Amino acid sequence: MKAPQKYKSISDVEDELNIIISCNRKPKYDLSIYQIMNFIAEFIELSIQSADQKRIFNTWHRIIGKYKFAKLMSSGFYSKASQVYGFPSKAESGDEKSAEMRLRTALTAFKLHSGPFGSHPIYGDLDKKQWEKVISILSGFLFGYIHLEGDEKARFLRDKELQKEKHEKRKQDQKESKYLSDKNSKNHKHNNRNKNRNWKNKKRHHKKDNRNQGEGAK
Protein backbone atom coordinates (compact mmCIF):
# COMPACT_ATOMS: atom_id res chain seq x y z
CA MET A 1 0.00 0.00 0.00
CA LYS A 2 1.21 3.51 -0.76
CA ALA A 3 1.98 5.95 2.05
CA PRO A 4 -1.26 7.14 3.69
CA GLN A 5 -2.60 10.52 2.65
CA LYS A 6 -2.50 13.15 5.38
CA TYR A 7 -5.91 14.81 5.49
CA LYS A 8 -6.51 17.57 8.00
CA SER A 9 -10.26 18.00 7.74
CA ILE A 10 -13.55 16.50 6.59
CA SER A 11 -13.35 18.79 3.54
CA ASP A 12 -10.08 17.10 2.54
CA VAL A 13 -11.81 13.72 2.78
CA GLU A 14 -14.70 14.98 0.63
CA ASP A 15 -12.30 16.29 -2.00
CA GLU A 16 -10.48 12.95 -2.20
CA LEU A 17 -13.77 11.05 -2.32
CA ASN A 18 -14.85 13.16 -5.32
CA ILE A 19 -11.60 12.28 -7.08
CA ILE A 20 -11.99 8.56 -6.35
CA ILE A 21 -15.59 8.53 -7.58
CA SER A 22 -14.66 10.41 -10.78
CA CYS A 23 -11.72 8.16 -11.71
CA ASN A 24 -11.27 4.59 -12.90
CA ARG A 25 -10.35 2.66 -9.79
CA LYS A 26 -9.84 -0.78 -8.34
CA PRO A 27 -9.20 -2.12 -4.84
CA LYS A 28 -5.83 -3.28 -3.58
CA TYR A 29 -5.18 -6.18 -1.21
CA ASP A 30 -8.13 -7.95 0.38
CA LEU A 31 -10.65 -5.14 0.72
CA SER A 32 -13.41 -4.08 -1.67
CA ILE A 33 -14.14 -0.43 -2.45
CA TYR A 34 -17.64 -0.98 -1.08
CA GLN A 35 -16.10 -2.13 2.21
CA ILE A 36 -13.74 0.81 2.47
CA MET A 37 -16.42 3.46 1.96
CA ASN A 38 -18.91 1.64 4.14
CA PHE A 39 -16.39 1.29 6.97
CA ILE A 40 -15.55 5.01 6.99
CA ALA A 41 -19.26 5.94 6.83
CA GLU A 42 -20.09 3.61 9.72
CA PHE A 43 -17.23 5.06 11.77
CA ILE A 44 -18.49 8.63 11.19
CA GLU A 45 -22.05 7.62 12.10
CA LEU A 46 -20.71 6.06 15.31
CA SER A 47 -19.23 9.41 16.39
CA ILE A 48 -22.70 11.00 16.29
CA GLN A 49 -25.14 8.20 17.09
CA SER A 50 -23.27 6.89 20.14
CA ALA A 51 -23.47 10.25 21.92
CA ASP A 52 -26.28 8.99 24.19
CA GLN A 53 -24.42 5.74 24.89
CA LYS A 54 -21.34 7.03 26.67
CA ARG A 55 -18.89 4.28 27.53
CA ILE A 56 -17.54 4.08 31.05
CA PHE A 57 -13.77 3.73 30.95
CA ASN A 58 -11.76 2.73 33.98
CA THR A 59 -8.63 4.68 34.89
CA TRP A 60 -6.31 2.29 33.07
CA HIS A 61 -8.28 2.42 29.82
CA ARG A 62 -8.49 6.22 29.97
CA ILE A 63 -4.71 6.50 30.37
CA ILE A 64 -4.02 4.04 27.53
CA GLY A 65 -6.63 5.74 25.34
CA LYS A 66 -5.12 9.19 25.84
CA TYR A 67 -1.65 7.81 25.15
CA LYS A 68 -2.73 6.12 21.90
CA PHE A 69 -4.63 9.22 20.79
CA ALA A 70 -1.62 11.46 21.45
CA LYS A 71 0.59 9.03 19.54
CA LEU A 72 -1.79 9.04 16.56
CA MET A 73 -1.95 12.84 16.55
CA SER A 74 1.84 12.99 16.68
CA SER A 75 2.40 10.64 13.71
CA GLY A 76 -0.61 11.86 11.72
CA PHE A 77 -1.40 8.45 10.22
CA TYR A 78 -1.99 4.77 10.87
CA SER A 79 1.00 2.66 9.87
CA LYS A 80 -0.75 -0.73 9.92
CA ALA A 81 -4.25 -2.17 9.82
CA SER A 82 -4.04 -3.59 13.34
CA GLN A 83 -4.08 -0.03 14.70
CA VAL A 84 -7.57 0.54 13.28
CA TYR A 85 -10.36 -0.57 15.60
CA GLY A 86 -12.71 -3.06 13.90
CA PHE A 87 -10.64 -3.23 10.71
CA PRO A 88 -12.19 -5.79 8.28
CA SER A 89 -10.43 -9.15 8.30
CA LYS A 90 -11.64 -10.29 4.87
CA ALA A 91 -13.12 -8.87 1.69
CA GLU A 92 -16.87 -8.43 1.33
CA SER A 93 -18.74 -7.41 -1.81
CA GLY A 94 -21.59 -4.93 -1.93
CA ASP A 95 -23.19 -2.05 -3.82
CA GLU A 96 -20.49 0.61 -4.31
CA LYS A 97 -23.02 3.31 -5.24
CA SER A 98 -24.94 2.88 -1.99
CA ALA A 99 -21.66 2.93 -0.04
CA GLU A 100 -20.64 6.16 -1.81
CA MET A 101 -23.98 7.75 -0.95
CA ARG A 102 -23.78 6.57 2.65
CA LEU A 103 -20.30 8.06 3.01
CA ARG A 104 -21.31 11.38 1.43
CA THR A 105 -24.33 11.58 3.75
CA ALA A 106 -22.23 10.75 6.81
CA LEU A 107 -19.64 13.41 5.93
CA THR A 108 -22.35 16.05 5.50
CA ALA A 109 -24.06 15.00 8.73
CA PHE A 110 -20.78 15.31 10.62
CA LYS A 111 -20.15 18.82 9.28
CA LEU A 112 -23.65 19.94 10.30
CA HIS A 113 -23.66 18.25 13.72
CA SER A 114 -22.52 20.54 16.52
CA GLY A 115 -22.67 17.97 19.29
CA PRO A 116 -22.71 16.08 21.51
CA PHE A 117 -20.39 13.36 20.26
CA GLY A 118 -19.91 9.80 21.45
CA SER A 119 -16.86 8.07 22.88
CA HIS A 120 -14.27 6.37 20.69
CA PRO A 121 -13.87 2.64 21.52
CA ILE A 122 -10.13 3.12 22.10
CA TYR A 123 -9.44 6.83 22.61
CA GLY A 124 -12.37 7.57 24.90
CA ASP A 125 -14.28 10.85 24.97
CA LEU A 126 -13.51 13.10 21.99
CA ASP A 127 -14.89 16.47 20.94
CA LYS A 128 -15.77 17.40 17.36
CA LYS A 129 -12.28 18.60 16.39
CA GLN A 130 -10.68 15.45 17.79
CA TRP A 131 -13.19 13.21 16.02
CA GLU A 132 -12.56 15.10 12.78
CA LYS A 133 -8.82 14.45 13.05
CA VAL A 134 -9.34 10.73 13.71
CA ILE A 135 -11.82 10.42 10.82
CA SER A 136 -9.45 12.27 8.48
CA ILE A 137 -6.52 10.02 9.42
CA LEU A 138 -8.66 6.87 9.08
CA SER A 139 -9.92 7.97 5.65
CA GLY A 140 -6.38 8.69 4.48
CA PHE A 141 -5.32 5.21 5.54
CA LEU A 142 -8.25 3.38 3.94
CA PHE A 143 -8.22 5.40 0.71
CA GLY A 144 -4.68 4.11 0.33
CA TYR A 145 -6.26 0.73 -0.39
CA ILE A 146 -7.84 2.14 -3.57
CA HIS A 147 -5.75 2.27 -6.73
CA LEU A 148 -6.56 4.94 -9.31
CA GLU A 149 -5.59 3.63 -12.73
CA GLY A 150 -2.94 5.41 -14.78
CA ASP A 151 -2.78 9.15 -14.31
CA GLU A 152 -6.49 9.46 -13.60
CA LYS A 153 -5.99 11.55 -10.48
CA ALA A 154 -3.57 13.91 -12.23
CA ARG A 155 -6.01 14.28 -15.13
CA PHE A 156 -8.89 14.94 -12.75
CA LEU A 157 -6.92 17.62 -10.90
CA ARG A 158 -5.86 19.23 -14.20
CA ASP A 159 -9.46 19.31 -15.40
CA LYS A 160 -10.60 20.72 -12.07
CA GLU A 161 -7.92 23.43 -12.22
CA LEU A 162 -8.91 24.25 -15.80
CA GLN A 163 -12.55 24.58 -14.77
CA LYS A 164 -11.51 26.83 -11.90
CA GLU A 165 -9.49 29.04 -14.29
CA LYS A 166 -12.44 29.25 -16.70
CA HIS A 167 -14.74 30.15 -13.82
CA GLU A 168 -12.35 32.86 -12.62
CA LYS A 169 -12.01 34.25 -16.16
CA ARG A 170 -15.79 34.29 -16.55
CA LYS A 171 -16.13 36.17 -13.26
CA GLN A 172 -13.45 38.64 -14.35
CA ASP A 173 -15.15 39.17 -17.73
CA GLN A 174 -18.48 39.77 -15.99
CA LYS A 175 -16.82 42.20 -13.60
CA GLU A 176 -15.19 44.12 -16.47
CA SER A 177 -18.44 44.11 -18.44
CA LYS A 178 -20.34 45.50 -15.43
CA TYR A 179 -17.65 48.13 -14.91
CA LEU A 180 -17.89 49.29 -18.56
CA SER A 181 -21.67 49.24 -18.41
CA ASP A 182 -21.71 51.31 -15.21
CA LYS A 183 -19.15 53.69 -16.68
CA ASN A 184 -21.17 54.18 -19.88
CA SER A 185 -24.31 54.71 -17.84
CA LYS A 186 -22.52 57.26 -15.67
CA ASN A 187 -21.15 59.08 -18.74
CA HIS A 188 -24.60 59.08 -20.32
CA LYS A 189 -26.13 60.66 -17.20
CA HIS A 190 -23.29 63.16 -17.04
CA ASN A 191 -23.80 64.13 -20.70
CA ASN A 192 -27.53 64.53 -20.13
CA ARG A 193 -26.88 66.79 -17.15
CA ASN A 194 -24.51 68.89 -19.27
CA LYS A 195 -27.09 69.13 -22.05
CA ASN A 196 -29.77 70.19 -19.56
CA ARG A 197 -27.41 72.71 -18.02
CA ASN A 198 -26.50 74.13 -21.47
CA TRP A 199 -30.16 74.30 -22.44
CA LYS A 200 -31.03 76.14 -19.22
CA ASN A 201 -28.13 78.56 -19.74
CA LYS A 202 -29.26 79.27 -23.30
CA LYS A 203 -32.80 79.82 -22.10
CA ARG A 204 -31.57 82.16 -19.36
CA HIS A 205 -29.45 84.16 -21.84
CA HIS A 206 -32.36 84.31 -24.28
CA LYS A 207 -34.65 85.79 -21.63
CA LYS A 208 -31.98 88.29 -20.62
CA ASP A 209 -31.50 89.38 -24.26
CA ASN A 210 -35.24 89.86 -24.65
CA ARG A 211 -35.36 92.03 -21.55
CA ASN A 212 -32.45 94.14 -22.79
CA GLN A 213 -34.11 94.58 -26.17
CA GLY A 214 -37.34 95.63 -24.49
CA GLU A 215 -35.58 98.26 -22.40
CA GLY A 216 -33.80 99.66 -25.49
CA ALA A 217 -37.10 100.12 -27.28
CA LYS A 218 -38.29 102.49 -24.56
Secondary structure, DSSP 4 states (H G I P E B T S, - for coil): -PPPP---SHHHHHHHHHHHHHS-EEE-TT--HHHHHHHHHHHHHHHHHGGGS-----HHHHHHHHHHHHHHHHH-S--SGGGSTT--SS-----HHHHHHHHHHHHHHHHH--S---EETTTEE--HHHHHHHHHHHHHHHHTTEEEPTTHHHHHHHHHHHHHHHHHHHHHHHHHHHHHHHHHHHHHHHHHHHHHHHHHHHHHHHHHHHHHHHHHH-
